């Protein structure tokens, strides 16, 4: 884009030459009114009801699929020998990965003082929690007897049996449960001051009670704020190694096994980068329609979409490095099994899935995301976000299925064909995610008002301010 | 809590954070110690102006994290070595490298919970009632766009008439009395 053309663009901040983080003309009051309006308005937009009904319908599909699963057992899924891990683990890894971008935005970017993340951090965190809800369901339902799911945890019992701490599957239990807990706590702590704002702006008695209880009596004392800031910073500092460890531990589920295609040291960084890649895609999938629907262009600006495109470009290349290294090691290891596995992955009967993955994760996004024009085109970014989410789902599919279906012994080769119940559970979790997210958008502050206020020009402390300078 | 009567303090309202910080600095300089600022977002300068520099949240977090680490690592060791030793591929029962991962997760879990709940506890929250909510202009502004300085009646310098006159010299938008 030519420089002169960009200079006159009102969306560009002349001081930095970047897109603005907050549109000009926003004040403390306008930000508060805008966000509280979305939640505290007495009428709910019809579009919300339409989506909520649709999402609720899909949740019903999930309920039916789970009921049938609990009645019949995991035999209704396509898992068998040799592919004993199917959609359940694919969806688990995919959902957890999506969740990671939320933590990345809220924690890692906070530590790096990337203040542009302030306006998208809240719904990215919400996305994390709902993604973890969907992800956490899969290990529970795939154990076959989900009512005994608590056996995963160490607790004193009359059988005097204890879990086996040398297994990555048990590490997973602790990684994911810690991740879920810390994400919820971080999310809630972040919302407490905004609940205070809602309490003070709610007109209905019910709203005042509801948000009053949730706000815990927050009154904005600066002493409280300072402890709050310390706690937020510490939680970010803790969430950062946590998010990296969670996907690392999940990759151990594969990498600790001796199977060609799984037994590789590239998995932890490659899984984490892939998680962030797909997570940012999901943030875009949610942010682009949301900002349009609720007219939030002043707070979720082109800068956010642009920056997320850049993060996706960077993590996409790490993922590309991971794919390249897998191919390289298949040759360089001189292992017959590795080489066959790789050949079979790309050119075997299920090779189509590998090429879907390469197209969706590398060919389309990594060639187009270089262009700023495309990165700030909402239609294109929405399209890319769907493409990458699809690609990342196929990445997990490729890792799980194409490593398993033709193993060491040709007589045990098989294939994998998902049943309608596999699809029903997967589509059902998409519905559940949307359902929860719609509830969040309707009842909770989806943009952190207190963090946006910090970014406003009025928040600047001037040493010799005149008494009536205003904002 | 026993019912209290009288005045909690005097509340001065300001339009901008700069005015608040200036007023808070002045009040602190003039010897006020029982005072607090109320802002819709964290204003670090205001905290420093009233002499609030350090807090105990980091210490609580550290202690919590270490407790989590110790709890999980000893649990794993006790289970694997004493309570339920299993031979898994001939690995030693005390496989400490494998124990690091759950212990690491629990360090973060306990540290994070200590940071969050410790912060609320130190702040005295939840406390759904506070006298400040009685002030007519507090709830309409303190959580959205106004900045408040409160001189509390517990300060030895406090006098309902004189302190009000003093606050007026700091150029507030308004000064109101906050009853209990």
Interface residues (C-beta under 8 A of the other chain):
Chain A: X27 X28 X29 X32 X154 X160 X161 X162 X163 X164 X165 X166 X167 X170 X171 X174 X175 X178 X181 X182 X185 X186 X188 X189 X193 X196 X197 X199 X200 X201 X212 X213 X216 X217 X218 X219 X220 X221 X222 X223 X224 X225 X226 X227 X228 X229 X230 X231 X234 X235 X238 X239 X241 X242 X245 X249 X252 X449 X450 X451 X453 X454 X458 X459 X460 X461 X462 X463 X465 X467 X468 X469 X470 X471
Chain B: X15 X16 X17 X18 X19 X21 X22 X36 X37 X38 X39 X40 X41 X42 X43 X44 X45 X46 X47 X50 X52 X55 X57 X58 X61 X65 X72 X75 X76 X79 X80 X83 X84 X86 X88 X91 X95 X98 X99 X101 X102 X104 X105 X106 X108 X109 X111 X112 X113 X115 X116 X118 X119 X120 X122 X123 X125 X126 X127 X128 X129 X130 X132 X133 X138 X139 X140 X142 X143 X144 X145 X171
